[in-house]
Amino acid sequence: MMQIAAQEGLIAMLSHLVFIVITWYILQSINFDALFRKQKVFEARLLIIFITIAIGSTVSRFFLDLLQWSQQLIYLF
């Protein structure tokens, strides 16, 4: 039982990290320069990091939920 919980935790952490990295690469292709002031570079980068974490974690949570729901389908019949 404890081993299953540990495996699920590891899968969740890896999933979040993978989707955060994918989101980071995607957001790098967007030009945010027009949205921020020139003297606020640190704040702009910090906001992009927070947006990356928020989007990556949300997408990861969706796929983890989808995986969990698909495993629960065996109880349908």
PDB file of N, CA, C and O in Angstrom, chain B, residues numbered from 101:
ATOM      1  N   MET B 101       0.825  -1.195   0.000  1.00  0.00           N
ATOM      2  CA  MET B 101       0.000   0.000   0.000  1.00  0.00           C
ATOM      3  C   MET B 101       0.869   1.258   0.000  1.00  0.00           C
ATOM      4  O   MET B 101       0.610   2.199  -0.750  1.00  0.00           O
ATOM      5  N   MET B 102       1.897   1.266   0.844  1.00  0.00           N
ATOM      6  CA  MET B 102       2.779   2.424   0.913  1.00  0.00           C
ATOM      7  C   MET B 102       3.581   2.578  -0.376  1.00  0.00           C
ATOM      8  O   MET B 102       3.884   3.692  -0.802  1.00  0.00           O
ATOM      9  N   GLN B 103       3.923   1.436  -0.997  1.00  0.00           N
ATOM     10  CA  GLN B 103       4.700   1.486  -2.223  1.00  0.00           C
ATOM     11  C   GLN B 103       3.868   2.087  -3.354  1.00  0.00           C
ATOM     12  O   GLN B 103       4.400   2.823  -4.186  1.00  0.00           O
ATOM     13  N   ILE B 104       2.579   1.785  -3.394  1.00  0.00           N
ATOM     14  CA  ILE B 104       1.697   2.349  -4.414  1.00  0.00           C
ATOM     15  C   ILE B 104       1.582   3.861  -4.238  1.00  0.00           C
ATOM     16  O   ILE B 104       1.619   4.604  -5.219  1.00  0.00           O
ATOM     17  N   ALA B 105       1.444   4.319  -2.999  1.00  0.00           N
ATOM     18  CA  ALA B 105       1.360   5.752  -2.727  1.00  0.00           C
ATOM     19  C   ALA B 105       2.654   6.449  -3.133  1.00  0.00           C
ATOM     20  O   ALA B 105       2.625   7.556  -3.671  1.00  0.00           O
ATOM     21  N   ALA B 106       3.785   5.806  -2.876  1.00  0.00           N
ATOM     22  CA  ALA B 106       5.077   6.388  -3.244  1.00  0.00           C
ATOM     23  C   ALA B 106       5.217   6.467  -4.762  1.00  0.00           C
ATOM     24  O   ALA B 106       5.727   7.457  -5.286  1.00  0.00           O
ATOM     25  N   GLN B 107       4.767   5.431  -5.469  1.00  0.00           N
ATOM     26  CA  GLN B 107       4.826   5.436  -6.929  1.00  0.00           C
ATOM     27  C   GLN B 107       3.940   6.530  -7.510  1.00  0.00           C
ATOM     28  O   GLN B 107       4.334   7.219  -8.451  1.00  0.00           O
ATOM     29  N   GLU B 108       2.748   6.691  -6.952  1.00  0.00           N
ATOM     30  CA  GLU B 108       1.851   7.737  -7.428  1.00  0.00           C
ATOM     31  C   GLU B 108       2.430   9.121  -7.179  1.00  0.00           C
ATOM     32  O   GLU B 108       2.288  10.015  -8.013  1.00  0.00           O
ATOM     33  N   GLY B 109       3.080   9.301  -6.037  1.00  0.00           N
ATOM     34  CA  GLY B 109       3.726  10.572  -5.746  1.00  0.00           C
ATOM     35  C   GLY B 109       4.854  10.872  -6.703  1.00  0.00           C
ATOM     36  O   GLY B 109       5.003  12.005  -7.161  1.00  0.00           O
ATOM     37  N   LEU B 110       5.651   9.862  -7.009  1.00  0.00           N
ATOM     38  CA  LEU B 110       6.755  10.033  -7.948  1.00  0.00           C
ATOM     39  C   LEU B 110       6.241  10.359  -9.347  1.00  0.00           C
ATOM     40  O   LEU B 110       6.782  11.234 -10.023  1.00  0.00           O
ATOM     41  N   ILE B 111       5.206   9.662  -9.775  1.00  0.00           N
ATOM     42  CA  ILE B 111       4.607   9.929 -11.085  1.00  0.00           C
ATOM     43  C   ILE B 111       4.058  11.346 -11.145  1.00  0.00           C
ATOM     44  O   ILE B 111       4.221  12.032 -12.153  1.00  0.00           O
ATOM     45  N   ALA B 112       3.407  11.791 -10.071  1.00  0.00           N
ATOM     46  CA  ALA B 112       2.845  13.142 -10.039  1.00  0.00           C
ATOM     47  C   ALA B 112       3.953  14.199 -10.106  1.00  0.00           C
ATOM     48  O   ALA B 112       3.818  15.186 -10.829  1.00  0.00           O
ATOM     49  N   MET B 113       5.034  14.003  -9.367  1.00  0.00           N
ATOM     50  CA  MET B 113       6.135  14.971  -9.400  1.00  0.00           C
ATOM     51  C   MET B 113       6.776  15.032 -10.783  1.00  0.00           C
ATOM     52  O   MET B 113       7.035  16.116 -11.307  1.00  0.00           O
ATOM     53  N   LEU B 114       7.031  13.861 -11.373  1.00  0.00           N
ATOM     54  CA  LEU B 114       7.635  13.836 -12.703  1.00  0.00           C
ATOM     55  C   LEU B 114       6.713  14.456 -13.746  1.00  0.00           C
ATOM     56  O   LEU B 114       7.166  15.176 -14.635  1.00  0.00           O
ATOM     57  N   SER B 115       5.434  14.177 -13.633  1.00  0.00           N
ATOM     58  CA  SER B 115       4.467  14.744 -14.568  1.00  0.00           C
ATOM     59  C   SER B 115       4.448  16.265 -14.478  1.00  0.00           C
ATOM     60  O   SER B 115       4.464  16.952 -15.500  1.00  0.00           O
ATOM     61  N   HIS B 116       4.413  16.787 -13.266  1.00  0.00           N
ATOM     62  CA  HIS B 116       4.422  18.238 -13.094  1.00  0.00           C
ATOM     63  C   HIS B 116       5.690  18.847 -13.681  1.00  0.00           C
ATOM     64  O   HIS B 116       5.624  19.855 -14.384  1.00  0.00           O
ATOM     65  N   LEU B 117       6.831  18.251 -13.402  1.00  0.00           N
ATOM     66  CA  LEU B 117       8.095  18.792 -13.915  1.00  0.00           C
ATOM     67  C   LEU B 117       8.148  18.757 -15.441  1.00  0.00           C
ATOM     68  O   LEU B 117       8.597  19.715 -16.070  1.00  0.00           O
ATOM     69  N   VAL B 118       7.694  17.661 -16.031  1.00  0.00           N
ATOM     70  CA  VAL B 118       7.713  17.537 -17.489  1.00  0.00           C
ATOM     71  C   VAL B 118       6.808  18.594 -18.125  1.00  0.00           C
ATOM     72  O   VAL B 118       7.207  19.250 -19.088  1.00  0.00           O
ATOM     73  N   PHE B 119       5.606  18.763 -17.602  1.00  0.00           N
ATOM     74  CA  PHE B 119       4.692  19.728 -18.200  1.00  0.00           C
ATOM     75  C   PHE B 119       5.135  21.169 -17.929  1.00  0.00           C
ATOM     76  O   PHE B 119       4.865  22.048 -18.747  1.00  0.00           O
ATOM     77  N   ILE B 120       5.796  21.428 -16.822  1.00  0.00           N
ATOM     78  CA  ILE B 120       6.326  22.763 -16.573  1.00  0.00           C
ATOM     79  C   ILE B 120       7.448  23.071 -17.562  1.00  0.00           C
ATOM     80  O   ILE B 120       7.526  24.188 -18.075  1.00  0.00           O
ATOM     81  N   VAL B 121       8.309  22.104 -17.835  1.00  0.00           N
ATOM     82  CA  VAL B 121       9.387  22.309 -18.809  1.00  0.00           C
ATOM     83  C   VAL B 121       8.800  22.517 -20.208  1.00  0.00           C
ATOM     84  O   VAL B 121       9.249  23.401 -20.939  1.00  0.00           O
ATOM     85  N   ILE B 122       7.813  21.723 -20.584  1.00  0.00           N
ATOM     86  CA  ILE B 122       7.180  21.894 -21.897  1.00  0.00           C
ATOM     87  C   ILE B 122       6.540  23.272 -22.007  1.00  0.00           C
ATOM     88  O   ILE B 122       6.674  23.940 -23.032  1.00  0.00           O
ATOM     89  N   THR B 123       5.849  23.696 -20.959  1.00  0.00           N
ATOM     90  CA  THR B 123       5.220  25.015 -20.962  1.00  0.00           C
ATOM     91  C   THR B 123       6.263  26.116 -21.046  1.00  0.00           C
ATOM     92  O   THR B 123       6.048  27.115 -21.732  1.00  0.00           O
ATOM     93  N   TRP B 124       7.389  25.954 -20.362  1.00  0.00           N
ATOM     94  CA  TRP B 124       8.465  26.947 -20.411  1.00  0.00           C
ATOM     95  C   TRP B 124       8.965  27.123 -21.839  1.00  0.00           C
ATOM     96  O   TRP B 124       9.136  28.248 -22.306  1.00  0.00           O
ATOM     97  N   TYR B 125       9.202  25.994 -22.542  1.00  0.00           N
ATOM     98  CA  TYR B 125       9.674  26.083 -23.921  1.00  0.00           C
ATOM     99  C   TYR B 125       8.634  26.744 -24.820  1.00  0.00           C
ATOM    100  O   TYR B 125       8.987  27.515 -25.712  1.00  0.00           O
ATOM    101  N   ILE B 126       7.379  26.453 -24.596  1.00  0.00           N
ATOM    102  CA  ILE B 126       6.324  27.066 -25.398  1.00  0.00           C
ATOM    103  C   ILE B 126       6.244  28.566 -25.140  1.00  0.00           C
ATOM    104  O   ILE B 126       6.134  29.351 -26.082  1.00  0.00           O
ATOM    105  N   LEU B 127       6.298  28.969 -23.881  1.00  0.00           N
ATOM    106  CA  LEU B 127       6.198  30.394 -23.555  1.00  0.00           C
ATOM    107  C   LEU B 127       7.411  31.188 -24.018  1.00  0.00           C
ATOM    108  O   LEU B 127       7.317  32.405 -24.183  1.00  0.00           O
ATOM    109  N   GLN B 128       8.542  30.533 -24.231  1.00  0.00           N
ATOM    110  CA  GLN B 128       9.724  31.229 -24.720  1.00  0.00           C
ATOM    111  C   GLN B 128       9.532  31.731 -26.152  1.00  0.00           C
ATOM    112  O   GLN B 128      10.222  32.655 -26.581  1.00  0.00           O
ATOM    113  N   SER B 129       8.601  31.129 -26.889  1.00  0.00           N
ATOM    114  CA  SER B 129       8.368  31.537 -28.274  1.00  0.00           C
ATOM    115  C   SER B 129       7.452  32.755 -28.372  1.00  0.00           C
ATOM    116  O   SER B 129       7.281  33.308 -29.458  1.00  0.00           O
ATOM    117  N   ILE B 130       6.860  33.181 -27.251  1.00  0.00           N
ATOM    118  CA  ILE B 130       5.968  34.336 -27.244  1.00  0.00           C
ATOM    119  C   ILE B 130       6.760  35.586 -26.873  1.00  0.00           C
ATOM    120  O   ILE B 130       7.580  35.565 -25.955  1.00  0.00           O
ATOM    121  N   ASN B 131       6.507  36.658 -27.587  1.00  0.00           N
ATOM    122  CA  ASN B 131       7.198  37.923 -27.330  1.00  0.00           C
ATOM    123  C   ASN B 131       6.397  38.730 -26.303  1.00  0.00           C
ATOM    124  O   ASN B 131       5.346  39.283 -26.626  1.00  0.00           O
ATOM    125  N   PHE B 132       6.891  38.791 -25.085  1.00  0.00           N
ATOM    126  CA  PHE B 132       6.225  39.511 -24.003  1.00  0.00           C
ATOM    127  C   PHE B 132       6.767  40.940 -23.828  1.00  0.00           C
ATOM    128  O   PHE B 132       6.315  41.658 -22.937  1.00  0.00           O
ATOM    129  N   ASP B 133       7.714  41.355 -24.653  1.00  0.00           N
ATOM    130  CA  ASP B 133       8.382  42.643 -24.462  1.00  0.00           C
ATOM    131  C   ASP B 133       7.411  43.821 -24.472  1.00  0.00           C
ATOM    132  O   ASP B 133       7.606  44.791 -23.739  1.00  0.00           O
ATOM    133  N   ALA B 134       6.390  43.746 -25.278  1.00  0.00           N
ATOM    134  CA  ALA B 134       5.448  44.864 -25.387  1.00  0.00           C
ATOM    135  C   ALA B 134       4.573  45.005 -24.137  1.00  0.00           C
ATOM    136  O   ALA B 134       3.982  46.062 -23.913  1.00  0.00           O
ATOM    137  N   LEU B 135       4.488  43.969 -23.342  1.00  0.00           N
ATOM    138  CA  LEU B 135       3.617  43.993 -22.167  1.00  0.00           C
ATOM    139  C   LEU B 135       4.282  44.581 -20.924  1.00  0.00           C
ATOM    140  O   LEU B 135       3.594  44.966 -19.979  1.00  0.00           O
ATOM    141  N   PHE B 136       5.605  44.651 -20.916  1.00  0.00           N
ATOM    142  CA  PHE B 136       6.326  45.059 -19.710  1.00  0.00           C
ATOM    143  C   PHE B 136       7.151  46.315 -19.951  1.00  0.00           C
ATOM    144  O   PHE B 136       7.559  46.599 -21.077  1.00  0.00           O
ATOM    145  N   ARG B 137       7.384  47.044 -18.900  1.00  0.00           N
ATOM    146  CA  ARG B 137       8.265  48.218 -18.972  1.00  0.00           C
ATOM    147  C   ARG B 137       9.715  47.763 -19.060  1.00  0.00           C
ATOM    148  O   ARG B 137      10.065  46.676 -18.601  1.00  0.00           O
ATOM    149  N   LYS B 138      10.534  48.587 -19.640  1.00  0.00           N
ATOM    150  CA  LYS B 138      11.945  48.227 -19.842  1.00  0.00           C
ATOM    151  C   LYS B 138      12.711  48.108 -18.527  1.00  0.00           C
ATOM    152  O   LYS B 138      13.661  47.328 -18.453  1.00  0.00           O
ATOM    153  N   GLN B 139      12.337  48.847 -17.495  1.00  0.00           N
ATOM    154  CA  GLN B 139      13.043  48.790 -16.221  1.00  0.00           C
ATOM    155  C   GLN B 139      12.559  47.653 -15.328  1.00  0.00           C
ATOM    156  O   GLN B 139      13.099  47.476 -14.236  1.00  0.00           O
ATOM    157  N   LYS B 140      11.590  46.898 -15.737  1.00  0.00           N
ATOM    158  CA  LYS B 140      10.990  45.841 -14.913  1.00  0.00           C
ATOM    159  C   LYS B 140      11.299  44.446 -15.468  1.00  0.00           C
ATOM    160  O   LYS B 140      10.401  43.612 -15.588  1.00  0.00           O
ATOM    161  N   VAL B 141      12.546  44.199 -15.801  1.00  0.00           N
ATOM    162  CA  VAL B 141      12.944  42.919 -16.392  1.00  0.00           C
ATOM    163  C   VAL B 141      12.794  41.782 -15.380  1.00  0.00           C
ATOM    164  O   VAL B 141      12.276  40.718 -15.716  1.00  0.00           O
ATOM    165  N   PHE B 142      13.244  42.003 -14.147  1.00  0.00           N
ATOM    166  CA  PHE B 142      13.162  40.961 -13.123  1.00  0.00           C
ATOM    167  C   PHE B 142      11.706  40.570 -12.863  1.00  0.00           C
ATOM    168  O   PHE B 142      11.377  39.386 -12.791  1.00  0.00           O
ATOM    169  N   GLU B 143      10.846  41.568 -12.725  1.00  0.00           N
ATOM    170  CA  GLU B 143       9.435  41.304 -12.466  1.00  0.00           C
ATOM    171  C   GLU B 143       8.782  40.576 -13.641  1.00  0.00           C
ATOM    172  O   GLU B 143       7.939  39.702 -13.442  1.00  0.00           O
ATOM    173  N   ALA B 144       9.168  40.932 -14.849  1.00  0.00           N
ATOM    174  CA  ALA B 144       8.618  40.275 -16.035  1.00  0.00           C
ATOM    175  C   ALA B 144       9.019  38.810 -16.073  1.00  0.00           C
ATOM    176  O   ALA B 144       8.186  37.947 -16.353  1.00  0.00           O
ATOM    177  N   ARG B 145      10.274  38.520 -15.796  1.00  0.00           N
ATOM    178  CA  ARG B 145      10.741  37.129 -15.800  1.00  0.00           C
ATOM    179  C   ARG B 145      10.081  36.319 -14.686  1.00  0.00           C
ATOM    180  O   ARG B 145       9.735  35.153 -14.876  1.00  0.00           O
ATOM    181  N   LEU B 146       9.912  36.938 -13.541  1.00  0.00           N
ATOM    182  CA  LEU B 146       9.259  36.263 -12.431  1.00  0.00           C
ATOM    183  C   LEU B 146       7.803  35.939 -12.763  1.00  0.00           C
ATOM    184  O   LEU B 146       7.314  34.858 -12.438  1.00  0.00           O
ATOM    185  N   LEU B 147       7.117  36.876 -13.409  1.00  0.00           N
ATOM    186  CA  LEU B 147       5.734  36.634 -13.818  1.00  0.00           C
ATOM    187  C   LEU B 147       5.655  35.497 -14.827  1.00  0.00           C
ATOM    188  O   LEU B 147       4.752  34.665 -14.749  1.00  0.00           O
ATOM    189  N   ILE B 148       6.582  35.450 -15.767  1.00  0.00           N
ATOM    190  CA  ILE B 148       6.591  34.372 -16.759  1.00  0.00           C
ATOM    191  C   ILE B 148       6.851  33.030 -16.081  1.00  0.00           C
ATOM    192  O   ILE B 148       6.269  32.019 -16.474  1.00  0.00           O
ATOM    193  N   ILE B 149       7.708  33.006 -15.078  1.00  0.00           N
ATOM    194  CA  ILE B 149       7.955  31.766 -14.334  1.00  0.00           C
ATOM    195  C   ILE B 149       6.688  31.320 -13.606  1.00  0.00           C
ATOM    196  O   ILE B 149       6.344  30.138 -13.621  1.00  0.00           O
ATOM    197  N   PHE B 150       5.997  32.261 -12.972  1.00  0.00           N
ATOM    198  CA  PHE B 150       4.750  31.916 -12.275  1.00  0.00           C
ATOM    199  C   PHE B 150       3.671  31.434 -13.245  1.00  0.00           C
ATOM    200  O   PHE B 150       2.941  30.489 -12.945  1.00  0.00           O
ATOM    201  N   ILE B 151       3.573  32.076 -14.393  1.00  0.00           N
ATOM    202  CA  ILE B 151       2.604  31.644 -15.407  1.00  0.00           C
ATOM    203  C   ILE B 151       2.952  30.249 -15.897  1.00  0.00           C
ATOM    204  O   ILE B 151       2.069  29.415 -16.096  1.00  0.00           O
ATOM    205  N   THR B 152       4.243  29.996 -16.092  1.00  0.00           N
ATOM    206  CA  THR B 152       4.694  28.672 -16.528  1.00  0.00           C
ATOM    207  C   THR B 152       4.318  27.602 -15.515  1.00  0.00           C
ATOM    208  O   THR B 152       3.811  26.543 -15.885  1.00  0.00           O
ATOM    209  N   ILE B 153       4.563  27.874 -14.245  1.00  0.00           N
ATOM    210  CA  ILE B 153       4.235  26.903 -13.196  1.00  0.00           C
ATOM    211  C   ILE B 153       2.725  26.674 -13.132  1.00  0.00           C
ATOM    212  O   ILE B 153       2.276  25.536 -12.992  1.00  0.00           O
ATOM    213  N   ALA B 154       1.943  27.745 -13.233  1.00  0.00           N
ATOM    214  CA  ALA B 154       0.488  27.620 -13.153  1.00  0.00           C
ATOM    215  C   ALA B 154      -0.071  26.803 -14.313  1.00  0.00           C
ATOM    216  O   ALA B 154      -0.886  25.904 -14.101  1.00  0.00           O
ATOM    217  N   ILE B 155       0.358  27.106 -15.530  1.00  0.00           N
ATOM    218  CA  ILE B 155      -0.147  26.379 -16.698  1.00  0.00           C
ATOM    219  C   ILE B 155       0.351  24.935 -16.690  1.00  0.00           C
ATOM    220  O   ILE B 155      -0.430  24.009 -16.912  1.00  0.00           O
ATOM    221  N   GLY B 156       1.644  24.736 -16.436  1.00  0.00           N
ATOM    222  CA  GLY B 156       2.205  23.379 -16.429  1.00  0.00           C
ATOM    223  C   GLY B 156       1.566  22.497 -15.374  1.00  0.00           C
ATOM    224  O   GLY B 156       1.270  21.332 -15.640  1.00  0.00           O
ATOM    225  N   SER B 157       1.347  23.034 -14.179  1.00  0.00           N
ATOM    226  CA  SER B 157       0.726  22.257 -13.107  1.00  0.00           C
ATOM    227  C   SER B 157      -0.730  21.927 -13.425  1.00  0.00           C
ATOM    228  O   SER B 157      -1.202  20.830 -13.123  1.00  0.00           O
ATOM    229  N   THR B 158      -1.433  22.866 -14.028  1.00  0.00           N
ATOM    230  CA  THR B 158      -2.833  22.629 -14.387  1.00  0.00           C
ATOM    231  C   THR B 158      -2.953  21.541 -15.448  1.00  0.00           C
ATOM    232  O   THR B 158      -3.797  20.652 -15.336  1.00  0.00           O
ATOM    233  N   VAL B 159      -2.118  21.611 -16.470  1.00  0.00           N
ATOM    234  CA  VAL B 159      -2.147  20.591 -17.520  1.00  0.00           C
ATOM    235  C   VAL B 159      -1.745  19.232 -16.955  1.00  0.00           C
ATOM    236  O   VAL B 159      -2.353  18.216 -17.293  1.00  0.00           O
ATOM    237  N   SER B 160      -0.733  19.207 -16.103  1.00  0.00           N
ATOM    238  CA  SER B 160      -0.305  17.968 -15.474  1.00  0.00           C
ATOM    239  C   SER B 160      -1.418  17.364 -14.625  1.00  0.00           C
ATOM    240  O   SER B 160      -1.665  16.159 -14.677  1.00  0.00           O
ATOM    241  N   ARG B 161      -2.086  18.206 -13.845  1.00  0.00           N
ATOM    242  CA  ARG B 161      -3.184  17.732 -12.995  1.00  0.00           C
ATOM    243  C   ARG B 161      -4.305  17.143 -13.845  1.00  0.00           C
ATOM    244  O   ARG B 161      -4.910  16.142 -13.462  1.00  0.00           O
ATOM    245  N   PHE B 162      -4.587  17.757 -15.002  1.00  0.00           N
ATOM    246  CA  PHE B 162      -5.598  17.224 -15.914  1.00  0.00           C
ATOM    247  C   PHE B 162      -5.221  15.817 -16.372  1.00  0.00           C
ATOM    248  O   PHE B 162      -6.050  14.908 -16.327  1.00  0.00           O
ATOM    249  N   PHE B 163      -3.978  15.633 -16.811  1.00  0.00           N
ATOM    250  CA  PHE B 163      -3.568  14.314 -17.286  1.00  0.00           C
ATOM    251  C   PHE B 163      -3.507  13.289 -16.153  1.00  0.00           C
ATOM    252  O   PHE B 163      -3.827  12.120 -16.366  1.00  0.00           O
ATOM    253  N   LEU B 164      -3.108  13.704 -14.966  1.00  0.00           N
ATOM    254  CA  LEU B 164      -3.104  12.780 -13.826  1.00  0.00           C
ATOM    255  C   LEU B 164      -4.534  12.386 -13.443  1.00  0.00           C
ATOM    256  O   LEU B 164      -4.792  11.228 -13.118  1.00  0.00           O
ATOM    257  N   ASP B 165      -5.451  13.337 -13.482  1.00  0.00           N
ATOM    258  CA  ASP B 165      -6.858  13.019 -13.217  1.00  0.00           C
ATOM    259  C   ASP B 165      -7.404  12.078 -14.275  1.00  0.00           C
ATOM    260  O   ASP B 165      -8.120  11.127 -13.958  1.00  0.00           O
ATOM    261  N   LEU B 166      -7.070  12.340 -15.528  1.00  0.00           N
ATOM    262  CA  LEU B 166      -7.518  11.476 -16.620  1.00  0.00           C
ATOM    263  C   LEU B 166      -6.995  10.054 -16.434  1.00  0.00           C
ATOM    264  O   LEU B 166      -7.722   9.088 -16.666  1.00  0.00           O
ATOM    265  N   LEU B 167      -5.752   9.926 -16.022  1.00  0.00           N
ATOM    266  CA  LEU B 167      -5.172   8.611 -15.750  1.00  0.00           C
ATOM    267  C   LEU B 167      -5.900   7.918 -14.607  1.00  0.00           C
ATOM    268  O   LEU B 167      -6.202   6.727 -14.692  1.00  0.00           O
ATOM    269  N   GLN B 168      -6.178   8.648 -13.550  1.00  0.00           N
ATOM    270  CA  GLN B 168      -6.887   8.070 -12.402  1.00  0.00           C
ATOM    271  C   GLN B 168      -8.303   7.654 -12.788  1.00  0.00           C
ATOM    272  O   GLN B 168      -8.758   6.577 -12.404  1.00  0.00           O
ATOM    273  N   TRP B 169      -8.991   8.488 -13.534  1.00  0.00           N
ATOM    274  CA  TRP B 169     -10.353   8.166 -13.945  1.00  0.00           C
ATOM    275  C   TRP B 169     -10.383   6.942 -14.858  1.00  0.00           C
ATOM    276  O   TRP B 169     -11.295   6.120 -14.764  1.00  0.00           O
ATOM    277  N   SER B 170      -9.385   6.815 -15.744  1.00  0.00           N
ATOM    278  CA  SER B 170      -9.346   5.652 -16.629  1.00  0.00           C
ATOM    279  C   SER B 170      -9.097   4.373 -15.833  1.00  0.00           C
ATOM    280  O   SER B 170      -9.576   3.307 -16.220  1.00  0.00           O
ATOM    281  N   GLN B 171      -8.353   4.464 -14.724  1.00  0.00           N
ATOM    282  CA  GLN B 171      -8.131   3.287 -13.891  1.00  0.00           C
ATOM    283  C   GLN B 171      -9.383   2.910 -13.114  1.00  0.00           C
ATOM    284  O   GLN B 171      -9.546   1.753 -12.729  1.00  0.00           O
ATOM    285  N   GLN B 172     -10.266   3.869 -12.878  1.00  0.00           N
ATOM    286  CA  GLN B 172     -11.480   3.606 -12.139  1.00  0.00           C
ATOM    287  C   GLN B 172     -12.598   3.055 -13.013  1.00  0.00           C
ATOM    288  O   GLN B 172     -13.645   2.666 -12.496  1.00  0.00           O
ATOM    289  N   LEU B 173     -12.396   3.014 -14.326  1.00  0.00           N
ATOM    290  CA  LEU B 173     -13.405   2.503 -15.235  1.00  0.00           C
ATOM    291  C   LEU B 173     -13.674   1.008 -15.037  1.00  0.00           C
ATOM    292  O   LEU B 173     -14.738   0.518 -15.418  1.00  0.00           O
ATOM    293  N   ILE B 174     -12.738   0.293 -14.457  1.00  0.00           N
ATOM    294  CA  ILE B 174     -12.950  -1.134 -14.242  1.00  0.00           C
ATOM    295  C   ILE B 174     -14.089  -1.383 -13.259  1.00  0.00           C
ATOM    296  O   ILE B 174     -14.659  -2.474 -13.242  1.00  0.00           O
ATOM    297  N   TYR B 175     -14.425  -0.399 -12.452  1.00  0.00           N
ATOM    298  CA  TYR B 175     -15.507  -0.552 -11.481  1.00  0.00           C
ATOM    299  C   TYR B 175     -16.871  -0.243 -12.070  1.00  0.00           C
ATOM    300  O   TYR B 175     -17.882  -0.311 -11.371  1.00  0.00           O
ATOM    301  N   LEU B 176     -16.903   0.101 -13.372  1.00  0.00           N
ATOM    302  CA  LEU B 176     -18.153   0.463 -14.029  1.00  0.00           C
ATOM    303  C   LEU B 176     -19.070  -0.747 -14.193  1.00  0.00           C
ATOM    304  O   LEU B 176     -20.288  -0.625 -14.060  1.00  0.00           O
ATOM    305  N   PHE B 177     -18.504  -1.891 -14.476  1.00  0.00           N
ATOM    306  CA  PHE B 177     -19.326  -3.076 -14.733  1.00  0.00           C
ATOM    307  C   PHE B 177     -19.237  -4.078 -13.614  1.00  0.00           C
ATOM    308  O   PHE B 177     -19.871  -5.131 -13.677  1.00  0.00           O
TER     309      PHE B 177
END
